[in-house]
Structure formats: C-alpha cells, structure tokens
Amino acid sequence: MWNEVLENLVVVKRSGQRVDFNASKVAIAIKKAFDAVYQDPDEKQIYSVFESVLKYINDNYGDRKTISVEDIQDTIVNHLQKMGFTEVYNAYQDYRQKRAASRKVFSEKQQHKFVKVVESIENVDTTLTPRKLLHKFGKTISSEYAKSYILDSKYVRAYEEGNIYIHNLEFFPLGYISHLNLKLNISDDDEFLDEFISSIINAQSEISSEIGINNIDTLLEGYFLNHYKNTLKQKLKCYFEVNGISEFVPFNKVEEIINKVNDIDIDVSYFEQYISNSILKNVFKIIIKDTYESEKAFIVSTISRIFNNLKTYQTSNGYTISVSTSYSSVATFIKETIISYLNDNKALDNVHVVFKIVHDIDEGYLGRIASLIINQKNVFISFPSSSYNKDTTNDVEYFSNGLRIFESLNDEKRSNGRMIVTSTSINMARLGLKYLNNHNISHFYEELDSLLELTKNQLLLAFETMGNKSKENYQVLFNGNVLGDERLEPGQKIRKILKSGVVNIGLVGLKECVLSFETDETKQYELLIKILKYIDKKIKQFSDETKLNFQMFEPSGLTSRKHFIGIDKSIYGMHKEITDKNAYELIDTAKFITNNKELSKVQELLSGGCLATINISNKTNNKKIVDQIIGLMNDDIGFVKLQVDK
C-alpha cells in the first residue's frame, strides 16, 4: 500500500504543523473534485489520478522526507490537467481559490470550515420544490455545524476519510431521536382515534428515521371492545325505552353483563336469565347480530383510516407496524382486516407491516400472509420464539430495516417506548482491504480496537449532546410516548430517559472484510463468527463501562454502504468481489453462510439487528412459502423479508 511506501514522508501544513503523510486524504481530495463535476463519477478515473499523483510524490519527494500541503495540491492540479480532466481541474482550482479567500477573511479555523456550507448549498439540485430545497439547506447547515462546532476533529477526519459513518449526522445536534417504538396510550373516548393518529404522525417531526407501532391488534383490542360494548348498550337501551319494556327488563343488570364481555362475537345466552319470552329473545338476537356487524365495519373503517393517514403523510421517515401473536377474536379480526387492506391497496412505500409468527400458528392465517408476499406487499416476518428473541413477558420488536430493540441495562426487557438514540458505523471492508496482501491478524484486531474505541467515544459525545435537550424541546416525545418519560420534571434534561434507549455501532462491509482477509472458503464463516464474537465482547465492555445500552448491528440502508465503497474505490481501486460493485453488500448474501442455522448465529451476535432478505422465484406457490416460513422458524431465524423476484 502507498502509505507503506511513503510512511516516512511528513506533510507541513499551512500553520507549520507537521503530520504524517496520509494517502487516503489525497484520494478523498481527488474524489471530491470529481464529485463536484459529475453526479456519478467513474471511480476508475479517480483511482488512476490518485495512483499517478502518489507515484509522482514518491518519485520526487520520497528522498526529501517533507512535502507541503500546497505542493500536494499543485501535484493534484497538474495531473488533472495533464490527464485531460479539464472540468475537474477547473473545479479544483476554483475550490482552492475559495479556500484561500476564506482563510483571509476568517481567522478562526471553525469559521473558515463553516463557510464551506454556503458553497455546498450552491450545488443543491435546483429541481427541488421550495419546501424540499429549504429542508435540504437546513440539513446541510446542521451537518456542517456538527462537524465544525460539536465533533472533535478526529471524528470528522475519520468520517471524511471513510473509516466511520455517522448516521443522521445532520439530526443529532437538533436532538432528533433515530428510531422509536411509540408508547401509545389507549382510551375509549370518542376523541381517542384522532389523538392516536396525530401522535403517530406528529412524532415524525422529532424522529429522524422509523417510528414503530407495536402489536397494533392487541393495542387497539381494548378500544374496539369498549366501542362494541357501548354500542350494544346504547342499542338495547334505545329499544327498551322506545318500546316501553324497560320496566320488564332490569337494564342495569344487562349493562353489568355487557361490561364483563371480552368478545365482540357473543350470543343471546349471555342474557338468558332476563329474557322472559320468545319475542324478547328474538329482539336480543337481532340487536346482538346488528351490533356485531356494525363493529366489524367500524374496525375495517378504523384500520383503513389509520393506514390511509400514514400513507398520506409521505416523508423520509417510515412507519413499522407489528402484528402480535394473540388469538383473541378481536385481535384476529384486526389481523384479517390488515391483511385485506394490504391486499386491496398498492404497496405502501413508507408503511411496513411485521407479522409475528410462532409455532402453534394457524396455517390458514399463515397462508394469507404468504399471499401478501406473493403479491409483493411491503411485509416482514419476525419470530418471537427464536432463542435470542424469546422472553416470558415482552416481545422483541424489529424495524423494517432489521434494527432490533429489546435488552436494557437500566430496566426490564421491553420494546414499547424504547428508542435507538444514535448510530455510527465502522468500515469493516476497509480493514480487510488494508490487509489484503498482508494477513496480519494481530494488526487487524489492533486497528479494529482503535476504531471501536473511537466510535464509542463519538457516540458518547452524540449521546451527551442530545441528552442536554430538555422536555420542553419536544412537543410529542417525552410527553407520554417514551419509556419512563413520566419521571421528567419541567425543564429537566432528557439524559436519564435516553439511558433506557440503545446506542448502536454498525458494521458495514463484513462480507468484504472476510473475503479480503481469508481466501480459504472453508474458513470464511469461522472467521466471521470470530470477528463478531470479538466485537460483541468489546461492546459489552462498553456497556459495562458507560452504563449505556451499546449494541452492534448491520446497516441495511444504501447510504453508508455507498459512502464507504466510493471512498475505498478511490484509494484501493477495483478488487474482484470486494470493491467491484456500487455498494458493500449485506452479510446475508455471503456464499460462505451456507444455511439458515449459520445465518441465525449471525443474527444472534448482531443483537442490534441484521436484515436477512430471502428471494423467492415468482413461480412459487402459497404452500411453498408457508413451508419456507415454518422452516425459517425451526432454524431459529429472528427476522426476515421474503421477496418474490420481479
């Protein structure tokens, strides 16, 4: 590697400070120049310029032992011009001139760095609507503010060099929570549904990623049951009063019976002791049946209203709705209503439904879920009975991107009301690339230790920044929707409530890391498990030290995976099965994971979540999908998306 060739070269900065030469900074500077000109730059061209520049520096400055920042920039400019990249050359020259002017105007380093925000805004897509453009401006400014005034330079450097990726960088200075399973309160008053929907929708203004609504069927069960009871009482009372039979039937006793009902599907036998003749019996039958049918219609309209409202408010946030394993009649009807709604509507881009599957599940119900999968609906499967999800009182919850919330050092295991506070990922593929031709395992783990420590400390800084917000900074959260927020006094900082949440360390490029380091296919899975166990042990130490809930996960989103590979291509060039693609791939695509039990072990170790996607032939049938789901459950898989090939 070039850093080894130029390891004795020292860079003299403008301030006179002397630092070791870092080849990756040269690659990043060249990549930024190309990015300023092309929306999708050719990484091969970037790498060719990078190699040419480093060869020149090695040939001309290797013996001198020092080189100035200006000399490095001059070398880049000259090679861009010489190699015919005129537009990139002009963009880089323009950048240098603006930086020089900025240094003259701003004496403080932070001010000089922050002025770049204005320049970056100039490159914003002009096709955006005014609202989206304003949103883009705000995100850019917040991100640059975080890098200039909140984060230490070592974290910014690690981020910009592609060693770490700070998820939602633009959001944490503002106090946005990453993910939250809303702790929604149920009541039986007429205004409940409006408040329920408003709480979910309004929460998106304080959440940067996904909002979870857990076990919607059991959550709404009490509401529908109470609505049914009130409707039945009203109809019976109205009939009794209109027909003048109240004096013959003790309505207060009938009310007592209705209040004890735990089902919407009852029969006339419940009231047999107060029915004196066949006419009255027939009246009860008619009213009970009519109330049952009207309640079913009310459930259908309510579920449709909830989904339609969430569908209408399209944002970058997503909603993950989980469906429980309850078999009560009300919960079962809610499940069937959700399935019917999903079948009757086009795919909902921002509303994801997670169906929980257990061993004694009705196969007819499972078959209807399989039909949703065949019809390419936006559904996921979780298995609460898997060995690492199982608990006697509370179900683990997953978001649609595979992130998982359950454990806590600070209170009982539960998901409702718990959040993912913030996340930062490590470029594991980079570690593999560094040791591609030098498989020094001890050096690998030493560098991994340094990256984990750096990431932990950056996350602690982000946690403290967010923890300094007070309850009054939020309109929806910390007002009954977060676990433990009832303990917050007016004006109190939210830090103690955030402690019940999760702080996530992501691992990007696990697959490519293993492929780089171990060429023997029979040993690759074993190496993966060793690496995961090693990191798991370190993360548990972090939790013990800080009393925060550290977990490791694999990010399924493309942003971080494309960010890392773009930089790595510029530094290391193209390597078969490693950098010769648009993004680092998820671990579930690795060929060295040969069966579901091996994948299950990976999901267990990635306790913060790991999305497994299984592709199914579009020629498959319902029965095969049902069998596959049961097989996944028997193999101890925790969470999966079954996806039919288009």
N, C-alpha and C positions, 0 to 999 in steps of 0.2 A: 504494500500500500504506500501511497505517496507520503503520508505522514511519517512513515519509517525512513524513507529516503531523505526527507527534509527535517528530520527530527532535531537537528542541531541548529536550524535556522531560527533567528529571532526577528520578530516584527517590531519596528519602532513606530509607535503611534504618534499622532499629532501633538499629544500632550507631553511627549518624551518618554512615556511609559513603555517598557519593553516586555513583550509577551511572546510565548512560544508560537511558532507558525502553525496555523490550523487550516489544512487544505479544504475542509468542509466549508469554511467561510467563503473561500474563493468560489466554490461550486454554487453556493447559495446566492452570491452576488451576481454570477452569470445567469442563474436561473431567474432571478428577479428581473433582470434586464430583458430576458426573453418573455417573461410573463407580462411585462408592461406593454409588449407589442402584440403578442399572439394569445388568443384565448386558450388554445390547446397547443402549446409549443412542442416541438419534436425533441424528446429527451436525448435522442442520439446526437442531435446537433449540439445540444448543451454540453453533453459529455465530451464531444470532440473538441470543443473550445476549451473546456476545463483541462483535458489532457495536454493540449497544446500550450496553454498558459503555464501549467505546472512544469512541463518539460523545459520551457524557456527559463523559468525561475530557477530550476535545479541546475541548468547549464550555466547560468550567468550569475547566480547569487549563492550557489552552494558553498563556494570557497570563501566568500566574503563573510558569511555567518550572520549578516544582518540585512534586512530589507525594510524600506519604509512603506507605510500604507499607500502613499501617493505612487510609489513605484509599482506596487501591486495593481493599483487601479489603472495606471498607464499601460501596463502589460495587457490587462484585460481589453482595454480600448483598442490597442494596436492590433491585437489578434482578432477582435471582432471585425475590424475594418479590413484586415488582410485576408480573412476568410470569407469576405463578401456579405456579412450580415449588417448591411448598411443601416436598416431601420433600427436594429437593436443597438448598434453603435451610436446612433443619434440619441436614442432614448437614454442610454447610459451616460452619455456626455451631458445631456440635459439634467439628469439626476445629480451628477457631480456638481454642476453649477448651482443648482438649487440648494444643495447641502452646504456649499461654500458660503452662499449668501446667508443662509440660515445661521451658520456659525458666527458670522459677523454681527448679526442682529441680536442673537440670544446668547447671553453669557453663561447661563446655566444649562447644564447638559440635558436636564429633563425638558426644559423649554424647547431646546433645539430638536429633541426627539419628538416632542408633541406636535410641532409644526408640520410634521410629515402627515398628520391626519388630514389637514386641509388638502394637501396634494393628492392623497389617496382617494379623497372624495371626488376629485376631478375625473377619475376613471370609472365612476359608478355608471352602470348601464342606464342610458338615457331613455330607454323604452319603458322603464318602470313608471307606474302611476304615482302621482304626488304623495299619496299616503305611504306606499311601499318605499318610495325614494327617501322620505323622511325617516322611516323605520331603519333603512339602510344607513343613513347618515348617523343616526343615534347609536346603532350597533358599532359602527366604525370608530366613532369618538370614544365610546365606553371601552372598547377593546384597547385602543391606543392609550387611553388614560390608565387602564390597569397595568399595561406594560411600562408606562413612563413613571407612574407615581405610587403604585401599590406593590408590584412584584419586584423582588431583588433582581439585579442584572443577571445573576447566574441562572435564574429560572427563565428569564426572557431569552437568554442565549441558548439554553437547552431547547426551548420551544422553537426558536427560529432556525436552529441547526438541525431540527428534526429528530432530536433524541427523546423528547416528550411532547405530548399534545394535551393542552389544557382545554378540556371540553367546556363549551359555553363560556369562554373567556370574557366575552362582552357582557355577560349577565351577572357574574358573581359580585362585581363591585356595587351593583344595584340591589343586591340582596335577593335575587331570584333563586328559588329552590329548583333543583334539577328535575326530580320526579317526586310525585306524592300520591299515596293511596289516601284519598279523602276520607276523613272520619265523618260520615254524613249521619245526621240525627233524623229519626223518623217520628212524625206525629200524625194524628188522624184528623186534623182540622182541614177545612176547605182550602186554605192557602198553602198547604204543605207542598203540593206538587210544583207550584210556581217558585217557591223558595228552594226546593230541591234542585230544579233545573238551573236556576240563577246561580246557586252556589257552585255548581259544576262549571258553568260557562264563565263566570266571573273569576274563578280560580286561575284560568289560563293567563290572566294578566300578571300573575305572580309566580307562575311556573314556567321554566324555560323549555321543558321537554314534555313528558307524558303525564297525564292525570289518570289515576286508577280509581275505578268504582268497583268495589269488591262485592262478590256474591249478590248481584243485583236482585236475584229471585228471592232470596231469604231477606234481603234488605227491605224489599217492598211488600213482603208477605203480610206483615202486620198491618200495613196501611190498607191493602186491599181487603183483608179480613174485616177490619173495622168498618171500612166503607160498606162492605156487604151486610154486616150486622145492622148498621144504621139504616140502610136502605130497606132491609127486611122489616125492621121495627116500624119504620115510617109507613110502609105499605099496609101492614097489618093494622096499625092504629087507625089509619085513614079509613080502611074498610069497616072496621068495627064502629067507628064514630058515624060514618055515613049511613050504615045500615042499622044503627041503634042496638047493637048487640054487646056493647061494652059491659053492660050490667050482668051479662051471662058468662062472660069470659074474663077472668082476672088478668088484665093486661100486664100488670106489674110482675106477675108470675111468668108470663110468656117472655117478658123482657129479660128476666133473670136467666131463663133457659138460653135465650139467644146470646146473652153476654158470655156464656160458658162455651159456646160453639167454637170449634177450632178448624172448621172446614166450611167451604162455600157450597159443597155438594152434600146437603142433608136431605132427610125425608120427613114425612108427616109424623112418623113415630116419635120424634122428639117431643111433640106436643100432645100426645095421645091422651094424657090424663085430663086435658082441658077441652077435649073435643066430645061434645055430647050427642052429635047426630051426624048422619052421612053428608048432609048439605054443608055443615061447617067443616067437615073433613075435606070435602072437595074444594072449599074456599082456600084452606091452608095449602093443599096440593098446588092449586093454580098460582097462588102468590109465591110460594117457595120456588116453583119452577120458573116463574117470570123473573124473580129476583136473581136466580142463578144465571139465567141467560143474559140479563142486563149487566150483571157483574162481569161475566166473561167479555161482553162487548166493551165494558169500561176498562178492563185490563188491556185488551187489544188496542184501544184508542190511547191509553196512557203510555204503553210501551212505544207505540208509533210516535207519539208526541215527544217523548224523551229522545229517541233516536233521530227524529227529524230536526229537533233543535240542535243537537250536537253536530249533525251533518251540515246544517245551515251555517254554523259558525266555523268556517274553514280557516284554520290558522296553521302555523308551523307546528303547533302543539298537537299531540294526538290524545285520544281517549282510549283507555283499555278497560273493557267491561268484562268482569269474570262472572261465570255462572256456576253455582255451587253444586254439590252432590246430594242435596236434600231431595227426598221423595214425597214430601207432603203434597197434597192435592193442589194447593195454591201455587207453590213453587214449581210443581210440574207443569201447570198450565202456563205460568210465566215463561218457562223454558221453551215450551212448544210455540208460544207467541213470538218469542225472539227468533226462533228458527224460521217460522213462517214469514216474519218481517224480512229477514235476511234473504230468504228465497225469492220474495216478491220485489226486492229492490236491487238496484245496481250496486256494485261493490262500493263500500264506503271507505274512501281513502284515509280519513282521519279517525274512524271509529273501528276499533279492533275488539273482537269478542274471543275470550278464552273460555273454553269448555273444560271443566274438571272431570276427569274420568277415574273411576275406582273399579275394583274387581267385581263387585256384585251389580254392575250397571245393567239396565235393561237394554237388550240388544236392538230392540226396535228404535229406542232413543238414539243409540249409537249409530244405527243405520241412517237416521235423519241427519246426524252430524256429518256422516260420510257423504251424503248427498250435497251438503253445503260445500264440502271440499271438492267434489267432482265439478260443481258449478262455479268453482274458483272464487268463492266468497272469502272475505277477509277474516278467517277464523284460525285459532291456535288451540293446541291441546296441552293441558298440564295434568300431571299425575300426582295428586296429593299423597298417595300411598307409597311413593318411591322412598327408598331408605333415607335419603337426605332431605326430603320434604316433610316426612311424617311427623305429626305431633298429635297429642291426645285432645287438644282443645282448639287449636288455631291452624287454619290452612295457610301455607305459604302462598304468596302472590307473585305473579310474573307480569311484567310489562311486555308489550308486543315485540320489543327489540331484544327480548330474552333476559333483561335485567330482573334480578330476584331480590326480594326483601323478606326477611324473617327474623334472623338472630339479632340479639342485642345484649350488650354487656350491662346495660343500665336498668332494664326492666324485663318483664316476661316476653317470651316469644310471641309475637303477633305482627300482623302486617297492617291492619286497619289503622290509619292515621300516621303511619310511618313514612319517612321520606328518604330519598337519596339526596344528600346535601350538595355534593360536588364530586367531580371525577376528573382524573388526569391519567393519561395512558403512556406507557413506555413502548418505544420502538424496539421490539424484540428481534425483528428481522435485521435491524442494523447490527445488533450484537453478533448474529450469525454471519453476516457479510464481513465483519471485521476479522473474523477467524476462519474465513472460507478456506484459506490455504495454510492456516496455522492453527490446528485444532488444540489449542492450549486451554484445557478445561478450567484450570485454576484461575487463569487470567480472565476467562469468560465470567466466572462467578464473582471475581473481584469487581469487575466493571458492572455487573448486574447489581451487586450490593450498593455501589455508589449511586446508580440510577434509582434504585428503590428508596434509598435514604433521601436523595434529592426530591423525589416525587412526594414522599411522605411529608417533608418539610414544606413543600409548596402547597400541599393540601391543607396542612395545619394553618398556613397563612391565609388561605382562602376561607377556611372554616372560621377563623377569628374575625376576618373582615365581615363575613356575613353575620356572625354571632353578635356583632356590635350594633346591629339594627335593633330597633325596639318594636314592641307590639303595634304601636301606632303607625309604623311604616307600611302596614298591611291592612287592606280592607276586608279580605276574605279569610286568608290564612291567619292562624293564631287567634281566631275568634270562633273556636268550636270545631275546626276542621283538621286539626293536627293533634297527634297523640300528646297528651299532657299539657296542652296549652291553657287549660283552666287554672294552672298554677301561676300563670303570668299576671303580675300586677301591672296597673297602668304605668307606662314609661319604662318598664323593665326590659332589659336586653333579652333577646331570644336565645342566647347561647345555651342555656341549660335545657331548652327544648330541642335544639338541634342535636344535642348529645344522644338523643334516642334514635337519630337517623343514621344513615350509612355514608361513609366516605370511601369512594371507590378508586382502586388502582386498576387501570385497564392494561391488557396485554395485546398488542397489535403485532401481527406477523409471526405468531407462534409456529405456524406451519412452515414458513420460510426459514425461520431460525433453525428448526430441527433439520430441514433439508440441507441447509448450508453447513451445519456442523457435523452431521452424521450421514455418510453416503451409503452405509450398510442398511438396507431396507428392513432387515430383521431386528435392528437395534433402535430404529427411529421412535417407535411407540414407547419403548422403555426410557429413552432419553426425555421424551416429552413429559412423562409422568415424574421423572426425577426433577426436572426443572419446575414443574407445577408444585410438587411437594416442597421443594426448597423455598419457592416464593411464598407458599402458604404458611410455612413456618415463620418466615420473616414478617409476614403481615400479621400473624397472631401476636408476635412480639410487639409490633407497632401498637396493636390494640391494648395489650397489657401495659405498655409504657404510657400511653396517652389517655386511656380510658375512653377512647372513641371506637366506633364500630368500623374498623377497616375491613374491606373485602376486596377480592380480586375478581375481575370479570373480563370477558372478551367483547369489545365494542362491535356491534353488528352494522352500525351505520357506515356509509362510504366515506364521510368527510375525513376522519382521522386516517383511514387506510389509504386514501388517495394522497393526503398531505404527506405522509411518510414516504410512500413509494416514489412520489415525484422528486423529492429531495435526494433519495437514495440512488435513483437512476442517474441524477446529475453527478453524484460523487463516485459511484461504483460501476456505472454503465449497466449494460444488459447481461443478465445471467439467467440461463435456462431454468424455468420453473420457480425462479425467485423474483426477479425484477422485470421479466418479460410479459407484463400484464398491466392493466390500468389501475389496479388496487391490490393490496395484500389480501389474501383470501382467508376465509374463516376456517377454524381448525376442523370443523365437521366435514370439510371437503378433502381432508388429507387421506391419501390412499393407505397410509400406514395405520390408520384406525380401521380395522378390518371387520368389526362387528358392533352391534348396538351396546353390548356389555362394556366394551372398551370405551365407547362414546359416553356411556353412563358414568364411568370413572372420571372422565374429563369434566363432565358437568358437575359432578360432586366436588371436585377440587376447585373449580371455578365457582365458588359459593356465591359470588355476586351476580352470576348469570352467564349463560352461554347459549346462544340461539342455534338450535340444530334444525336445518331445513332438509326435508326428505322429498325428493322429486318423484312423482308418480307418472307413469305412462297415461296419456289421455285416452287410451283404450281400456283402462282398468275398469272394474265394476265395483258396485257398492260393497259386495261381500268381501272382496279382497282388501278394501280399505278398512273395513271393520276388523278383519283378521290382523291387518298390519298394526292397527291401533292397539289391539289386545297384546300383540307380540311386543310392541314397544313398552307397554306397561309391565309385562313379565320380565323384560330385560332391564328394568329399573331406570328407564329414561325419565327425566324430570319435566322437560318442556320441549315441545316440538311444533314446527309448522310443516304440515303436509301440503305439498304444492303440485298441482297437476300441470304437466308440460303443456304449453300452448301450441 
